């Protein structure tokens, strides 16, 4: 019995082509029906549950600042501040920023230590649409805190303009 096996190079090329086909279909779908390419509130909620492993999330200690009106979603200034002494006994371990209207809801995660000094982050992000953005903070004692802000984006990012 003579069996023919593909070389590893062909397998990689075949896998790559299959992934490219999936991305092409997603891009076409996003072009014709943009809402299918954006994350849904349920997807953001599921991501938050994964991050917290179902633990209770408390309000307070976290301030998320973004402009309430953004002309261009390609360059949005985002600031997260956490009220924490940043000592070895009480510090911020991670800051997760989630946007419920982006194609991928997890915008970024920043990991901190007591040596970080302060729990303040300022960065620029892309926002696909008008939406609520969440900052979920994990403290060294295992507790979770959250803050959120809504923004209105007039020119969306994360989509291709034709």
C-alpha positions in Angstrom: 0.0 0.0 0.0 1.5 3.3 -1.1 0.5 6.3 0.9 1.4 9.8 -0.1 2.2 12.3 2.6 2.4 16.1 2.1 5.7 17.7 3.1 5.7 19.9 6.2 6.1 23.0 3.9 2.9 22.1 2.0 1.1 21.6 5.2 2.1 25.0 6.5 1.2 26.6 3.2 -2.2 24.8 3.2 -2.9 25.9 6.8 -1.8 29.5 5.9 -4.2 29.5 2.9 -7.1 28.2 5.0 -6.5 31.0 7.5 -6.3 33.5 4.7 -9.6 32.3 3.3 -11.3 32.7 6.7 -9.9 36.2 7.2 -11.0 37.2 3.7 -14.6 36.0 4.4 -14.6 37.9 7.7 -13.3 41.1 5.9 -16.0 40.7 3.2 -18.7 40.2 5.8 -17.4 43.2 7.8 -17.5 45.3 4.6 -21.1 44.4 3.7 -22.5 44.0 7.3 -20.1 45.8 9.7 -22.0 44.8 12.8 -21.0 41.2 12.4 -17.3 42.1 12.7 -17.7 44.0 15.9 -17.8 42.4 19.3 -21.1 42.3 21.1 -21.8 43.3 24.7 -22.2 39.6 25.5 -18.6 38.9 24.2 -17.2 41.7 26.4 -19.1 40.3 29.4 -17.8 36.8 28.7 -14.2 38.1 28.5 -14.7 39.9 31.9 -16.0 36.7 33.4 -12.9 34.9 32.1 -10.6 37.5 33.5 -12.2 37.5 36.9 -13.0 33.8 37.0 -16.5 34.7 38.1 -15.3 36.7 41.1 -17.3 39.7 42.3 -16.2 43.0 40.7 -16.5 46.1 42.9 -17.1 49.7 41.8 -14.6 52.4 42.8 -10.8 52.8 43.1 -10.6 52.8 39.2 -10.9 55.9 37.1 -11.1 55.5 33.3 -10.9 58.7 31.3 -11.6 59.0 27.6 -13.0 61.9 25.7 -16.9 61.8 25.6 -16.8 62.7 21.9 -14.1 61.5 19.5 -13.8 62.7 15.9 -11.4 59.9 14.8 -11.4 56.5 16.4 -7.9 55.8 15.2 -6.3 57.8 17.9 -8.1 58.0 21.2 -6.3 59.0 24.4 -7.2 56.7 27.3 -6.1 57.1 30.9 -6.5 54.6 33.7 -5.8 55.5 37.3 -6.2 53.2 40.3 -6.2 54.3 43.9 -3.6 52.0 45.4 -0.6 52.5 47.7 1.5 50.2 45.5 3.2 48.6 48.4 4.3 45.0 48.7 1.1 44.3 50.7 -1.3 46.2 48.5 -0.7 46.8 44.8 -2.3 46.5 41.4 -1.4 43.3 39.6 -3.1 43.9 36.3 -5.2 46.4 34.4 -7.4 45.0 31.6 -9.1 47.4 29.2 -12.1 46.1 27.3 -14.1 47.8 24.6 -17.4 46.2 23.9 -17.6 47.5 20.3 -14.2 46.7 18.9 -13.6 43.6 16.7 -11.6 42.1 19.6 -12.9 43.3 22.9 -9.6 43.0 24.9 -7.7 46.2 23.9 -4.8 45.6 26.2 -3.6 44.3 29.6 -0.9 46.0 31.6 0.9 44.1 34.4 2.2 46.0 37.4 4.3 45.4 40.5 4.9 47.4 43.7 8.0 48.7 41.9 5.8 50.4 39.3 5.4 53.2 41.8 1.9 54.3 40.7 -1.0 52.6 39.0 -1.5 55.2 36.3 -1.5 54.4 32.6 -1.9 56.7 29.7 -2.0 55.4 26.1 -3.7 55.8 22.8 -6.1 53.1 21.4 -8.3 52.5 18.4 -12.0 52.4 18.9 -14.2 50.9 16.2 -17.5 52.6 17.2 -19.3 54.5 19.8 -19.2 52.3 22.9 -18.6 51.7 26.6 -15.0 51.0 27.6 -14.2 49.1 30.8 -11.1 49.0 33.0 -11.0 45.8 35.1 -8.3 45.9 37.8 -6.9 42.9 39.7 -5.4 43.7 43.0 -2.7 41.7 44.8 -5.2 40.4 47.3 -7.3 38.8 44.5 -10.1 41.4 44.5 -11.3 43.0 41.3 -12.4 46.6 40.7 -13.8 48.3 37.7 -14.4 51.7 36.1 -16.0 52.5 32.8 -16.6 55.4 30.4 -18.7 55.9 27.3 -17.6 57.6 24.2 -19.2 58.7 20.9 -16.9 58.0 17.9 -17.8 60.0 14.7 -15.2 58.4 12.4 -14.8 54.7 13.3 -11.4 52.9 13.4 -10.8 49.2 13.1 -12.6 49.1 9.7 -11.4 49.7 6.2 -12.6 52.8 4.4 -13.2 52.5 0.7 
